[in-house]
Amino acid sequence: MRNRSYCNPKPPRPVISCPSLLLAIGVAAGILTCAPPANAGGDAPQWMHALVNVPLPAYDEKTDAVLLYSDKSVTVLSTDKIRTQVREAYKILRPNGREHGTVYVHFNPERKIKSLHGWCIPALGRDYEVKDKDAVEMSPRINGAELISDVKLKVLHIPAPEPGNIVGYEYEVEDRPYFLQDMWSFQETEPVRESHYLLQLPPGWEYKASWLNHPEVNPTQESANVTQWALTDIRGIRREPAMPPHDGVAGAMILSFFPAGGPALNGFADWNAMGKWYVNLVSGRTEASAPIKQEVATLTASKTTQLQKMQVLAGFVQRDIRYVAIELGIGGWQPHPAPEVFSHRYGDCKDKATLLRSMLREIGVDSYHVAIYTQRGAITPLTPAHHGFNHAIIAIKLPEGLSDPSLIATVQHPKLGKLLFFDPTNDLIPFGQLPGYLQANYGLLVTPDGGELVELPQQPSAMNSIQRTAKLTLDMNGTLKGEVKETRLGERASSERGRLRSVTRDNDRIKPIEELLSNSLTSFRITRATLVNLQQTDLPFGFNYSFESDNYAKNAGNLILVRPRVIGSKGYGFLETKEPRKFPIELDEPTRDTDTFEITIPAGYTVDDLPPPVDADYSFASYHAKTVVKGNVVDYTRTFEVKELSVSVDKAEELRKFYRIIATDERSTLVLKPAP
């Protein structure tokens, strides 16, 4: 499913059509680094020269460029034609700012590029100019999957985007829009000195402006049908670890247009209206063909319960329908008919959702499309209705009375009853569960009555866990050896299955174990390793292995120092920065990990000192650890739990303290002394 497509002339941010599939730019080596011949002496326009001597504040060493001027003029000509003119100019401050000398403008059969120009005003020397004829065309691709799309990019390289120089461009496009809406994305990663948006509507038309992550700004009315907004001195968005996605924090204005005489079918006054628009797109496409009916009958013939039938149909769509995105025209939003998807045995996220809905209906189970964004935080309850989704899943209306412990990802809807959310594209997540990135996320539930923004469930933390137990022996020389059993559930299991699914060599299959040990031990040898339930996604996944680590214990005179936390690290340091945190922290998924390490100490030694127990309990997470002695065995146990997925900025210091507590415990040692 497309989202916002390539509406930005800068390199588009990754667009995820389904989990782990990132939209990338596919070009031959060298295209982006070799600029076409430029016309030295082609004067830059006056609007750019007016920026040469504008005063600028002192920017820090991390600011690579500043957007001096941005102007977007949108003229709505009719319900099926919109003209957009864009002007932007950057001053390059540091070498990494050179990327702003490359302009990307997307086009397709419904979007025509009418003109494209670029200029450079160097600090010394004559201006440079490049034109439409100097641009190159390229096509997008999806890493790890297939994409057939009519979307193309025109790429224009502006010469000499060097520090101290100003690069700018302007272009005009004409759209036949799928929906009457536009977005003014005025906040970038770089600071913005001045940004303008002008809207011209036909007589009698109206608009609705909604603001994202920025206070509302009143426009100026240039004339009866012309409205303009202006902003100055907009700070850049500096990337922070574990922050929400760019679209969830960047300032923007969403404009919906309404023709004289009432809203059009492709106008989004609210989420309900957007849902009705999508209902029209999917209308009739879930109808089952005779081959689909036959396949459903065959797959469910031996199944005796509705749950078993639902599970086998979901598994078929997950694993037997290959992911291929064919997005031609409205196909970027509209699913292909279920019979086509079934016949071809391929489709993208919305196609898989459509086919599964069709098959479920054949066993008497209703379901609904759900549009969603694959990063939590991009859509919130305060987000106005707009085309900000990039993925499609389904909500299954569970039959009355159906209850089973495996059905975790459910909510009770006031009108529809119990709904189970399921992602047919992710073939590593068992039926009844959701991947972490969709939990506690917001999606558009599309029913025959329209759309409704709903929060997807957050699963219990125990459903996503690593349960690690080790029985180890320490000898007089400080060598530690023994066996480890590791059981993984939920996302902890699916992430490793995804990593290992195409690995065939045994040596490569133990790389996750090697990485875990190398992060905790200065030296080690793996003496045995096996994988458990690699292909059985409905069962826990696991690693069983044995290892030896020389010089694990350290001598201090006649004492021996031993770290009871042998492997695994939870004391993350991404908040250890000098700059204050600006954005919330988004944690991956609810988690409950446990470690139990039993260490048999050498004969002739006894425990002299133990690390203190740790009990850190916060609203967002908890950590409990203790070390006890049972005869000649030291038993270290700990539990790490993530309870909330979004941590507000005002709690960032608490989270930092939490991770410091864990890091201190992970470094702590016990002391062994010779027995009397």
C-alpha angles and dihedrals in degrees: 000000000000122000123196085326115209099329092139123077090214121081103295118247113246111288112207115207092179135352115304093003109114123189109237135179111255112205137144116266112277100021094109096045102046112074119206119247109288131214103243106204097031098134117234114235123268094253088063096044089053087066098055097092102027112136116251131192120244108273123204125249092266094062108097099180143352126226100230098184137005127179127176119183117189121190116188105206098174141327089286103037132060125169120205128189121190131190124180136164130187132194109217111224103171138016093262088061091071089094088078088069089074116079122201121194120174126215140174137166089291096045122056126192106224097181141354129187136165134189141184124208104197123206086241129022137018127328122264125221134194126182141198092277090059093058124101126218124228140171130229124238136190116238111239096007143059126268129187109184140155090214112112134178130224109209120198121188114207112209124243102013089174130148110283094026128106120226123189142165143185132200141171127214134181120212136194093206127217089207134017098245140101136188127219104206099191100162120077139172087264123060116266121218098189134000131180135187123190124189125193118187132186116258113286095018123125135201138207119212120201124183128219123202093341136081114261114267120207115234130224117241107228092180139334093291103022121084128176135194126193134189132181137194099016113178120235121248108245114203116249127187114263093005122148117271118282092254090056095057107025120102114247142153121224116206123196119193125214123194123226109276097035143310119320121232089254095051120105111213090158142341091280091058091048089052091053089051090053092046087061090051094054096037110132094358096106093059109126122234124215092262090052091050090050093049091050091050091050096046095047099038095102096037117102103188135052090240092055090049092050091048095052093047092049091049091051093054092043097052109018099047109073119219110250122150115215105180111171117157111316086000087090085073106016119075121230116250113276094242090058093049091048094046095049094039091221140086144132129263096287091044092052090048091051094050093048091049089052093050094045091053089058089064092045099261120132122213140172138216117253120198113206144161116242095226120067114237100037091096122035135168088267095053113112119232112280142132094275100132129103105178141049130213133156139249112217119208102224115224115256112276096013109137129158134158090237092064099084106144096072137129131186108240115203093228107019099043123223113001126195115205115214136174110214091187096063104074094182098064117084120238108270096037139081131219115252096253091061097046116104086004126130124242139172110253107208116205131163088266095056138266133325128185107230135178114237117226125267110226123227112274091237088066089068110048152128113221107192124182126176134185107199140171128211118205131203091265093058095255115145120200140160148100132305128198118195123187120189130196134185118348089354087064100038094051091057093042089053091049094049102035095099097034113109105167115088092220090057093047092064094053092101088056091047091051092049093050095043090056091054107029131054091214135007146158122211107219099178136007136174135173122228124213096345094163100029100088093179091061131066115273120225152178121216115187146149126217144173126215120192120214092010091144120057126219121229106180106299091341128093121215116208129182106220093199095077105175139003129053130226101161097101117189103198091115093056096104133125095229118081116252114260104180136047119265115246112204118204103240142325106286141183114185125177132193126192117181119181112192120188106210124220119276112262095035134097133190113268101175137009131201112256118258116261126219114174114166123175132162091255101040145353137210127193125178136165140169121212135174122231108182107297093346125092111208117200118184131174139171125204118190133181110202104168125042099202120052115192122230092250088062095048092099090052090051090049089052090048093055091045090055089053093047091052091051092047091055096045120113138203122223125231122196132186112276113251 
